[in-house]
Amino acid sequence: MEDRKIRIKPIPEYKIENVKKIAERMKSSKTFLIASTKGLPASQFQSIKSKLRGKAKIIVAKKSIVLRALKESEKGSLISLKDKIDANVALIFSELDAFELAGILTDSQSPSKAKVGDIAPEDIIVEEGPTELMPGPAISELGAVGLKVVVEGGKLAIKKGRTIAKKGEIIENKVVNVLGKLKIFPMRVGFIPVAAYDAVADEVYTEIKIDKKGALEELRRAIGKAFGFAVSVGYFTTETVKFFIAKAGLEEKALEAKIGSEKTDGSGEGENGGSSEEKKDKPEGAEELKVEEEKKDE
């Protein structure tokens, strides 16, 4: 039988009070978001806090207090967030939608240099093109991460782009050196959304990071595909009707040109004047009869 540790020293009253306050906010707020503050300078923390004034309440507490508050909240869905709590998190409570709040936090982030041991947030890609680096030791440093270079105009140029660190990988020292020389800042400093709880939907969201640029690009691609599909199936909307009208206009012109061409081809005259249609309608011997009548008159 395992020996259980017995706490002899009583829990301070202020800690008990903090747990109650946080638990109450967890139950009463529309959105409860957990954000990582790892590596966040105090000055930037205060700056973001000012931007959120009136929109959200930020609380920073020890891991043990947050875990106790989650348990005391008596909300089953919230308990699933306990694995997202570590020593460098801030608790954000708001009446804003979880994804709207995450978007505000993302906009408040700023680029930062990578350090040895950092985890790549996305694939880190070095694009081909000129650099400001002079030939020398930099050639071997760039080559160490698989980059091929050439000398152009007295400076190094990347011959072919390459991914030098994949998303989720630990960034090595040689990669950090290259990123520093090329002035590439792959990390983001700020409140990094980790997970959120939506009290209205009673849902926990763990994929809460917002990539506005990527989302906008994806939306543009989806709109392009949707328009093409709507046109192909003949589906009329405000957007597609203009296309169908323009198409009908072109088809009308093409049809008019074809009809006009056929009329021209069928209107030629016969050898002795008059149309071929007129000669078809005359009975046989009509010409000879007309000549005989003219001779009698003479």
Residue frames as qw, qx, qy, qz and C-alpha x, y, z in Angstrom:
[[0.000, 0.888, 0.460, 0.000, 0.00, 0.00, 0.00],
 [0.421, 0.475, -0.021, 0.772, 1.39, 3.36, -1.04],
 [0.307, -0.507, -0.433, 0.679, 1.99, 5.98, 1.61],
 [0.164, 0.823, 0.388, 0.382, -0.02, 9.11, 0.98],
 [0.330, 0.155, -0.236, 0.901, 1.53, 12.48, 1.66],
 [0.246, -0.779, -0.567, 0.107, -0.40, 14.35, 4.32],
 [0.209, 0.600, -0.014, 0.772, -0.33, 18.15, 4.16],
 [0.446, -0.460, -0.558, 0.526, 0.30, 19.44, 7.65],
 [0.104, -0.253, -0.041, 0.961, 0.60, 23.13, 6.74],
 [0.369, 0.654, 0.596, -0.285, -2.85, 24.59, 5.97],
 [0.415, 0.470, 0.444, 0.640, -3.55, 26.15, 2.56],
 [0.117, -0.192, -0.159, 0.961, -3.30, 29.93, 2.79],
 [0.306, 0.624, 0.573, -0.434, -6.64, 31.72, 2.71],
 [0.240, 0.667, -0.232, -0.666, -5.65, 33.89, -0.27],
 [0.028, 0.210, -0.887, -0.411, -4.99, 30.78, -2.37],
 [0.185, 0.401, 0.884, -0.153, -8.41, 29.37, -1.51],
 [0.247, 0.725, 0.259, -0.589, -9.96, 32.72, -2.42],
 [0.129, 0.525, -0.556, -0.631, -8.06, 32.83, -5.74],
 [0.088, 0.060, 0.970, 0.217, -9.27, 29.34, -6.64],
 [0.224, 0.591, 0.700, -0.332, -12.88, 30.37, -5.96],
 [0.207, 0.722, -0.041, -0.659, -12.61, 33.55, -8.03],
 [0.088, 0.376, -0.747, -0.542, -11.07, 31.76, -11.00],
 [0.132, 0.231, 0.963, 0.037, -13.59, 28.91, -10.80],
 [0.252, 0.671, 0.498, -0.488, -16.44, 31.43, -10.73],
 [0.214, 0.643, -0.325, -0.660, -15.10, 33.20, -13.82],
 [0.035, -0.142, 0.925, 0.352, -14.77, 29.86, -15.60],
 [0.163, 0.439, 0.875, -0.119, -18.46, 29.20, -14.94],
 [0.175, 0.769, 0.381, -0.483, -19.79, 32.68, -15.70],
 [0.036, 0.594, -0.404, -0.695, -17.75, 33.76, -18.78],
 [0.805, 0.490, 0.024, -0.334, -18.88, 32.99, -22.32],
 [0.795, 0.484, -0.316, 0.184, -15.31, 32.18, -23.34],
 [0.620, -0.696, 0.345, 0.111, -12.39, 30.86, -21.30],
 [0.755, 0.603, -0.225, 0.130, -9.14, 30.77, -23.26],
 [0.749, -0.523, 0.228, 0.336, -5.73, 29.43, -22.27],
 [0.531, 0.822, -0.157, 0.135, -2.79, 31.20, -23.87],
 [0.839, -0.135, -0.087, 0.520, 0.93, 30.47, -23.69],
 [0.033, -0.996, 0.085, -0.011, 3.13, 33.35, -22.54],
 [0.849, -0.234, 0.196, 0.431, 6.45, 31.55, -22.94],
 [0.557, 0.071, 0.231, 0.795, 9.25, 34.00, -23.79],
 [0.046, 0.832, 0.388, 0.394, 6.88, 36.98, -23.66],
 [0.325, 0.178, -0.310, 0.876, 8.62, 40.15, -22.41],
 [0.107, -0.532, -0.639, 0.545, 6.87, 42.00, -19.59],
 [0.091, 0.371, -0.091, -0.920, 6.54, 45.15, -21.72],
 [0.302, -0.014, -0.699, -0.648, 4.69, 43.29, -24.46],
 [0.214, -0.384, -0.881, 0.178, 2.50, 41.54, -21.89],
 [0.005, -0.528, -0.404, 0.747, 1.34, 44.93, -20.61],
 [0.169, 0.257, -0.392, -0.867, 0.83, 46.21, -24.15],
 [0.301, -0.185, -0.850, -0.390, -1.45, 43.30, -25.08],
 [0.176, -0.457, -0.760, 0.427, -3.26, 43.62, -21.77],
 [0.085, 0.425, 0.110, -0.894, -4.02, 47.26, -22.60],
 [0.268, 0.090, -0.619, -0.732, -5.38, 46.30, -26.04],
 [0.349, -0.288, -0.880, -0.143, -7.75, 43.80, -24.42],
 [0.023, 0.189, 0.543, -0.818, -9.04, 46.25, -21.82],
 [0.512, 0.257, 0.130, -0.809, -12.83, 46.21, -21.95],
 [0.711, 0.264, -0.490, -0.429, -12.83, 43.07, -24.10],
 [0.854, -0.056, -0.511, 0.074, -11.27, 40.47, -21.82],
 [0.523, -0.769, 0.304, -0.206, -9.93, 39.83, -18.34],
 [0.686, 0.410, -0.568, 0.196, -6.44, 38.31, -18.01],
 [0.689, -0.642, 0.271, -0.200, -5.38, 36.32, -14.97],
 [0.566, 0.454, -0.664, 0.181, -1.97, 34.71, -14.40],
 [0.716, -0.524, 0.298, -0.351, -1.86, 32.10, -11.65],
 [0.189, -0.447, 0.874, 0.013, 0.21, 29.13, -10.57],
 [0.441, 0.077, -0.805, -0.389, -0.48, 25.80, -12.25],
 [0.165, -0.186, -0.909, 0.335, -1.74, 24.21, -8.99],
 [0.235, 0.359, 0.393, -0.813, -4.31, 26.98, -8.45],
 [0.464, 0.275, -0.405, -0.738, -5.60, 26.74, -12.02],
 [0.379, 0.002, -0.913, -0.151, -5.98, 22.96, -11.78],
 [0.017, -0.287, -0.783, 0.552, -7.90, 23.31, -8.49],
 [0.336, 0.362, 0.092, -0.864, -10.14, 25.94, -10.11],
 [0.437, 0.153, -0.694, -0.552, -10.87, 23.63, -13.05],
 [0.279, -0.165, -0.937, 0.133, -11.94, 20.93, -10.64],
 [0.038, 0.370, 0.591, -0.716, -14.03, 23.31, -8.52],
 [0.291, 0.171, -0.282, -0.898, -15.83, 24.72, -11.57],
 [0.523, 0.180, 0.772, -0.314, -17.79, 21.46, -11.69],
 [0.650, 0.597, -0.105, -0.458, -17.99, 21.60, -15.47],
 [0.889, -0.045, 0.434, 0.138, -17.07, 18.28, -17.00],
 [0.684, 0.677, 0.095, 0.255, -15.92, 19.76, -20.31],
 [0.013, -0.935, 0.305, -0.182, -13.46, 22.10, -18.58],
 [0.759, -0.486, 0.429, 0.063, -11.63, 19.24, -16.90],
 [0.867, 0.339, 0.237, 0.279, -10.35, 18.14, -20.32],
 [0.303, 0.894, -0.145, 0.296, -8.27, 21.35, -20.39],
 [0.654, -0.718, 0.227, 0.075, -6.06, 20.28, -17.49],
 [0.839, 0.008, 0.296, 0.458, -3.47, 18.81, -19.87],
 [0.420, 0.724, 0.165, 0.521, -3.11, 22.25, -21.51],
 [0.335, -0.931, 0.060, -0.133, -2.04, 23.97, -18.29],
 [0.793, 0.073, -0.254, 0.549, 1.66, 24.52, -17.69],
 [0.464, -0.521, -0.251, 0.671, 3.83, 27.07, -15.89],
 [0.147, -0.234, 0.224, 0.935, 3.70, 29.68, -18.67],
 [0.003, 0.515, 0.738, 0.436, 0.03, 30.29, -19.36],
 [0.170, 0.043, 0.228, -0.958, -2.42, 33.13, -18.97],
 [0.132, 0.492, 0.857, -0.076, -6.15, 32.64, -18.41],
 [0.090, 0.029, -0.204, -0.974, -8.32, 34.94, -20.51],
 [0.162, 0.508, 0.810, -0.245, -12.04, 35.40, -19.84],
 [0.092, 0.167, -0.262, -0.946, -14.30, 37.20, -22.28],
 [0.567, 0.455, 0.506, -0.465, -17.78, 37.57, -23.74],
 [0.387, 0.588, -0.477, -0.526, -16.28, 37.48, -27.23],
 [0.965, 0.200, -0.078, -0.152, -16.47, 34.38, -29.40],
 [0.800, -0.414, 0.328, 0.284, -13.53, 32.01, -28.80],
 [0.709, 0.287, 0.344, 0.544, -12.20, 32.34, -32.35],
 [0.138, 0.913, 0.106, 0.370, -12.68, 36.13, -32.42],
 [0.517, -0.827, 0.220, 0.023, -10.68, 36.40, -29.20],
 [0.818, -0.155, 0.378, 0.405, -7.99, 34.09, -30.59],
 [0.541, 0.648, 0.260, 0.469, -7.81, 36.29, -33.70],
 [0.130, -0.967, 0.068, -0.207, -7.17, 39.40, -31.59],
 [0.694, -0.599, 0.352, 0.187, -4.37, 37.61, -29.74],
 [0.787, 0.201, 0.378, 0.444, -2.82, 36.43, -33.01],
 [0.326, 0.846, 0.144, 0.398, -2.86, 39.99, -34.40],
 [0.353, -0.913, 0.180, -0.096, -1.01, 41.15, -31.28],
 [0.875, -0.239, 0.249, 0.340, 1.91, 38.78, -31.87],
 [0.222, 0.896, -0.328, -0.198, 5.20, 39.97, -33.34],
 [0.872, 0.353, -0.310, 0.139, 8.02, 38.12, -35.19],
 [0.504, -0.765, 0.401, -0.033, 10.97, 36.91, -33.15],
 [0.314, 0.579, -0.750, -0.060, 14.33, 35.23, -33.70],
 [0.937, -0.134, -0.300, -0.121, 14.57, 31.49, -33.25],
 [0.277, -0.693, 0.626, -0.225, 16.65, 30.12, -30.40],
 [0.358, 0.242, -0.902, -0.023, 18.30, 26.72, -30.10],
 [0.012, 0.153, 0.910, -0.385, 15.74, 24.28, -28.75],
 [0.458, 0.274, 0.147, -0.833, 12.67, 26.19, -29.98],
 [0.491, 0.295, 0.818, 0.049, 9.94, 24.19, -31.68],
 [0.020, -0.005, 0.495, 0.869, 9.25, 25.24, -35.26],
 [0.430, 0.344, 0.470, -0.690, 5.66, 26.59, -35.32],
 [0.760, 0.577, 0.106, -0.280, 5.42, 25.97, -39.08],
 [0.844, 0.208, 0.203, 0.450, 7.68, 24.65, -41.84],
 [0.174, -0.833, 0.172, 0.496, 10.62, 27.07, -42.03],
 [0.755, 0.465, 0.349, 0.303, 11.40, 27.64, -45.70],
 [0.238, -0.605, 0.267, 0.712, 14.29, 29.59, -47.21],
 [0.650, 0.699, 0.266, -0.137, 13.23, 30.86, -50.61],
 [0.698, 0.151, 0.279, 0.642, 15.57, 31.08, -53.59],
 [0.161, 0.942, 0.164, 0.243, 16.93, 34.50, -54.48],
 [0.416, 0.570, -0.336, 0.624, 19.66, 37.03, -53.63],
 [0.635, -0.649, -0.331, 0.257, 20.99, 37.65, -50.12],
 [0.003, 0.964, -0.197, 0.176, 23.15, 40.33, -48.52],
 [0.809, -0.474, 0.300, 0.179, 25.79, 37.77, -47.49],
 [0.251, 0.788, -0.532, -0.182, 29.33, 38.00, -48.79],
 [0.892, 0.191, -0.410, 0.032, 31.19, 34.86, -49.98],
 [0.025, 0.563, -0.680, 0.469, 33.21, 33.26, -47.20],
 [0.088, -0.059, 0.919, -0.380, 32.27, 31.18, -44.14],
 [0.582, 0.222, 0.279, -0.731, 28.58, 31.76, -44.93],
 [0.598, 0.311, -0.594, -0.440, 28.88, 29.36, -47.90],
 [0.341, 0.083, -0.922, 0.160, 29.64, 26.39, -45.66],
 [0.219, 0.121, 0.644, -0.723, 27.05, 27.47, -43.06],
 [0.636, 0.286, -0.038, -0.716, 24.30, 27.62, -45.66],
 [0.569, 0.279, -0.736, -0.237, 25.49, 24.35, -47.16],
 [0.019, 0.124, -0.897, 0.423, 25.26, 22.70, -43.72],
 [0.467, 0.280, 0.574, -0.611, 21.47, 23.01, -43.82],
 [0.544, 0.322, 0.750, 0.197, 21.24, 21.83, -47.43],
 [0.316, 0.878, 0.156, -0.323, 21.12, 25.18, -49.20],
 [0.695, 0.193, 0.344, 0.601, 22.88, 25.50, -52.55],
 [0.026, -0.893, -0.080, 0.443, 24.32, 28.94, -53.26],
 [0.656, 0.437, 0.227, 0.572, 25.95, 30.84, -56.13],
 [0.294, -0.484, -0.066, 0.821, 27.80, 34.14, -56.25],
 [0.290, 0.703, 0.503, 0.411, 25.91, 36.90, -58.05],
 [0.038, 0.880, 0.043, 0.471, 27.13, 40.49, -58.13],
 [0.225, 0.489, -0.588, 0.603, 29.69, 39.77, -55.45],
 [0.481, -0.260, 0.525, -0.652, 27.09, 38.38, -53.00],
 [0.125, 0.021, 0.992, -0.005, 25.58, 34.99, -52.29],
 [0.606, 0.042, -0.163, -0.777, 22.28, 33.94, -53.81],
 [0.591, -0.019, 0.763, -0.260, 20.16, 30.92, -52.87],
 [0.130, 0.187, -0.773, -0.592, 20.01, 28.74, -55.99],
 [0.494, -0.283, -0.720, -0.397, 17.03, 26.68, -54.88],
 [0.492, -0.491, 0.236, -0.679, 14.58, 27.10, -51.98],
 [0.548, 0.009, -0.827, 0.127, 14.48, 24.49, -49.25],
 [0.663, -0.658, -0.121, -0.336, 12.68, 23.63, -45.99],
 [0.362, 0.476, -0.654, 0.464, 15.36, 23.75, -43.29],
 [0.099, -0.025, 0.807, -0.581, 13.09, 22.90, -40.34],
 [0.334, -0.351, -0.742, -0.464, 9.73, 21.15, -40.37],
 [0.497, -0.527, 0.008, -0.689, 6.76, 22.05, -38.23],
 [0.877, -0.436, -0.029, -0.200, 7.05, 20.52, -34.74],
 [0.842, 0.166, -0.273, 0.435, 10.80, 19.87, -35.01],
 [0.514, -0.749, -0.019, 0.418, 13.36, 21.18, -32.54],
 [0.438, 0.883, -0.112, 0.128, 15.37, 23.96, -34.18],
 [0.868, -0.152, -0.038, 0.471, 19.07, 23.06, -34.20],
 [0.368, -0.696, 0.096, 0.609, 22.03, 25.37, -33.71],
 [0.356, -0.052, 0.568, 0.740, 23.07, 25.31, -37.40],
 [0.083, 0.660, 0.652, 0.365, 19.55, 26.28, -38.45],
 [0.263, -0.873, -0.275, 0.305, 19.46, 29.12, -35.90],
 [0.409, -0.453, 0.292, 0.736, 22.75, 30.48, -37.29],
 [0.240, 0.246, 0.651, 0.677, 21.44, 30.49, -40.87],
 [0.072, -0.796, -0.587, -0.130, 18.13, 32.09, -39.90],
 [0.341, -0.783, -0.105, 0.510, 20.02, 34.81, -38.06],
 [0.355, -0.259, 0.441, 0.782, 22.28, 35.57, -41.02],
 [0.081, 0.360, 0.693, 0.620, 19.34, 35.67, -43.43],
 [0.185, 0.011, 0.275, -0.943, 17.28, 37.78, -40.98],
 [0.527, -0.271, -0.655, -0.469, 14.40, 35.33, -40.94],
 [0.233, -0.203, 0.615, -0.726, 12.23, 35.50, -37.80],
 [0.431, -0.154, -0.808, -0.371, 10.07, 32.34, -37.72],
 [0.262, -0.348, -0.793, 0.426, 8.90, 32.56, -34.12],
 [0.208, -0.671, -0.309, -0.642, 6.00, 34.61, -32.81],
 [0.246, -0.075, -0.624, 0.738, 6.05, 36.43, -29.49],
 [0.414, -0.252, -0.059, -0.873, 2.79, 37.24, -27.76],
 [0.625, -0.044, 0.605, -0.492, -0.17, 35.41, -26.30],
 [0.268, 0.187, -0.846, -0.422, -0.28, 32.12, -28.23],
 [0.764, -0.114, 0.089, -0.629, -3.79, 30.58, -28.07],
 [0.051, -0.266, 0.961, -0.058, -3.58, 27.00, -26.81],
 [0.155, -0.371, -0.906, -0.133, -7.19, 25.98, -26.16],
 [0.262, -0.136, 0.118, -0.948, -10.55, 27.52, -25.36],
 [0.040, 0.366, 0.909, -0.194, -13.89, 26.67, -23.79],
 [0.251, -0.233, -0.314, -0.886, -17.15, 28.01, -25.24],
 [0.209, 0.107, 0.760, -0.606, -19.79, 28.04, -22.49],
 [0.596, 0.294, 0.012, -0.748, -22.69, 28.62, -24.92],
 [0.746, 0.296, -0.511, -0.307, -21.89, 25.57, -27.05],
 [0.779, -0.474, 0.392, -0.128, -20.32, 23.73, -24.09],
 [0.899, 0.390, -0.048, 0.195, -17.41, 22.86, -26.39],
 [0.517, -0.678, 0.331, 0.404, -13.65, 22.74, -25.91],
 [0.685, 0.723, -0.063, 0.063, -11.50, 23.82, -28.86],
 [0.725, -0.477, 0.271, 0.417, -7.87, 22.75, -28.97],
 [0.522, 0.230, 0.407, 0.713, -7.13, 23.92, -32.54],
 [0.039, -0.891, -0.377, 0.249, -7.61, 27.60, -31.81],
 [0.361, -0.405, 0.284, 0.791, -4.66, 29.19, -33.63],
 [0.471, 0.794, 0.316, -0.218, -5.82, 31.66, -36.25],
 [0.440, -0.161, 0.477, 0.743, -3.96, 32.04, -39.55],
 [0.364, 0.714, 0.269, -0.535, -5.84, 34.92, -41.19],
 [0.191, 0.607, -0.540, -0.552, -3.60, 35.06, -44.25],
 [0.045, -0.098, 0.974, 0.200, -3.85, 31.32, -44.85],
 [0.299, 0.466, 0.765, -0.329, -7.59, 31.28, -44.16],
 [0.344, 0.706, 0.011, -0.619, -8.17, 34.13, -46.64],
 [0.157, 0.449, -0.747, -0.465, -6.16, 32.33, -49.32],
 [0.138, 0.125, 0.982, -0.017, -8.09, 29.11, -48.70],
 [0.344, 0.601, 0.514, -0.507, -11.37, 31.04, -48.90],
 [0.302, 0.637, -0.323, -0.631, -10.35, 32.54, -52.26],
 [0.066, 0.217, -0.924, -0.306, -9.55, 29.09, -53.63],
 [0.214, 0.335, 0.885, -0.241, -12.88, 27.74, -52.38],
 [0.362, 0.657, 0.212, -0.627, -14.81, 30.63, -53.97],
 [0.235, 0.513, -0.610, -0.557, -13.05, 30.02, -57.29],
 [0.004, -0.002, 0.993, 0.118, -13.96, 26.33, -57.21],
 [0.265, 0.479, 0.708, -0.446, -17.55, 27.07, -56.17],
 [0.353, 0.624, -0.085, -0.692, -18.02, 29.54, -59.05],
 [0.209, 0.348, -0.801, -0.440, -16.71, 27.04, -61.61],
 [0.083, 0.177, 0.975, -0.108, -18.95, 24.29, -60.22],
 [0.318, 0.564, 0.469, -0.601, -22.03, 26.57, -60.24],
 [0.349, 0.566, -0.362, -0.653, -21.38, 27.48, -63.88],
 [0.109, 0.213, -0.933, -0.269, -20.84, 23.86, -64.92],
 [0.066, 0.343, 0.924, -0.155, -24.20, 22.75, -63.45],
 [0.063, -0.484, -0.469, -0.736, -26.06, 25.86, -64.67],
 [0.358, -0.615, -0.604, 0.358, -26.83, 27.14, -61.18],
 [0.132, 0.718, 0.188, 0.658, -28.09, 30.75, -61.23],
 [0.462, -0.624, -0.355, 0.521, -26.92, 33.22, -58.58],
 [0.059, 0.970, 0.029, -0.234, -26.17, 36.95, -58.52],
 [0.312, -0.649, 0.557, 0.414, -22.55, 36.12, -59.34],
 [0.460, -0.002, 0.809, 0.366, -23.11, 33.51, -62.08],
 [0.456, 0.720, 0.504, -0.139, -26.01, 35.18, -63.94],
 [0.114, 0.860, -0.261, -0.424, -23.62, 37.78, -65.42],
 [0.263, -0.354, 0.825, 0.353, -21.54, 34.96, -66.88],
 [0.436, 0.367, 0.820, 0.053, -24.59, 33.25, -68.39],
 [0.330, 0.859, 0.234, -0.313, -25.86, 36.52, -69.93],
 [0.003, 0.747, -0.507, -0.430, -22.46, 37.23, -71.47],
 [0.348, -0.115, 0.897, 0.245, -22.27, 33.67, -72.80],
 [0.449, 0.598, 0.655, -0.107, -25.75, 33.94, -74.31],
 [0.218, 0.881, -0.064, -0.416, -24.75, 37.20, -76.02],
 [0.116, -0.538, 0.732, 0.402, -21.72, 35.57, -77.63],
 [0.388, 0.172, 0.899, 0.110, -23.78, 32.60, -78.77],
 [0.400, 0.764, 0.405, -0.304, -26.38, 34.97, -80.27],
 [0.145, 0.805, -0.361, -0.448, -23.71, 36.76, -82.32],
 [0.233, -0.289, 0.883, 0.287, -22.24, 33.46, -83.50],
 [0.432, 0.425, 0.793, -0.064, -25.71, 32.24, -84.57],
 [0.340, 0.844, 0.140, -0.391, -26.47, 35.48, -86.44],
 [0.006, 0.666, -0.607, -0.435, -23.16, 35.23, -88.30],
 [0.325, -0.032, 0.928, 0.177, -23.89, 31.64, -89.31],
 [0.430, 0.634, 0.614, -0.193, -27.41, 32.46, -90.58],
 [0.224, 0.857, -0.130, -0.446, -26.11, 35.44, -92.55],
 [0.141, -0.473, 0.780, 0.385, -23.45, 33.26, -94.15],
 [0.396, 0.237, 0.885, 0.064, -26.00, 30.65, -95.22],
 [0.387, 0.788, 0.345, -0.334, -28.24, 33.34, -96.84],
 [0.098, 0.772, -0.427, -0.460, -25.30, 34.66, -98.86],
 [0.250, -0.238, 0.898, 0.273, -24.37, 31.17, -100.12],
 [0.351, 0.401, 0.846, 0.000, -27.95, 30.47, -101.35],
 [0.272, 0.810, 0.264, -0.447, -28.67, 33.76, -103.24],
 [0.267, -0.351, 0.578, 0.687, -26.42, 33.38, -106.35],
 [0.592, 0.540, 0.005, -0.598, -27.87, 34.09, -109.88],
 [0.845, 0.216, 0.472, 0.132, -28.03, 31.66, -112.83],
 [0.520, -0.045, 0.441, 0.730, -26.12, 32.03, -116.14],
 [0.130, 0.482, 0.518, 0.695, -28.83, 34.01, -118.04],
 [0.176, -0.288, 0.190, -0.922, -29.79, 36.29, -115.22],
 [0.744, -0.342, -0.147, -0.555, -32.44, 35.69, -112.64],
 [0.417, -0.476, 0.712, -0.304, -32.14, 33.39, -109.74],
 [0.167, 0.129, -0.964, -0.163, -31.94, 29.67, -109.97],
 [0.247, 0.302, 0.784, -0.483, -35.19, 29.50, -107.96],
 [0.468, 0.516, 0.026, -0.717, -37.04, 31.50, -110.65],
 [0.388, 0.378, -0.721, -0.432, -35.83, 29.12, -113.39],
 [0.043, 0.017, 0.984, -0.172, -36.97, 26.18, -111.34],
 [0.369, 0.416, 0.568, -0.606, -40.52, 27.52, -111.20],
 [0.449, 0.480, -0.310, -0.687, -40.84, 28.05, -115.04],
 [0.884, 0.161, 0.410, -0.153, -42.41, 25.12, -116.98],
 [0.539, -0.164, 0.628, 0.536, -40.41, 23.32, -119.68],
 [0.363, 0.456, 0.609, 0.538, -40.54, 25.03, -123.15],
 [0.061, -0.882, -0.339, 0.322, -41.50, 28.43, -121.72],
 [0.244, -0.593, 0.321, 0.697, -38.45, 30.10, -123.28],
 [0.247, 0.091, 0.765, 0.587, -39.15, 28.62, -126.78],
 [0.089, 0.722, 0.684, 0.048, -42.80, 29.78, -126.61],
 [0.136, -0.836, -0.108, 0.520, -41.77, 33.33, -125.81],
 [0.251, -0.351, 0.546, 0.718, -39.43, 33.45, -128.87],
 [0.195, 0.376, 0.810, 0.405, -42.22, 32.24, -131.24],
 [0.001, -0.842, -0.500, 0.201, -44.60, 34.95, -129.96],
 [0.195, -0.709, 0.160, 0.658, -41.97, 37.65, -130.57],
 [0.253, -0.069, 0.709, 0.655, -41.50, 36.45, -134.24],
 [0.131, 0.625, 0.750, 0.176, -45.27, 36.63, -134.93],
 [0.091, -0.864, -0.259, 0.422, -45.44, 40.19, -133.65],
 [0.245, -0.467, 0.419, 0.739, -42.69, 41.19, -136.07]]
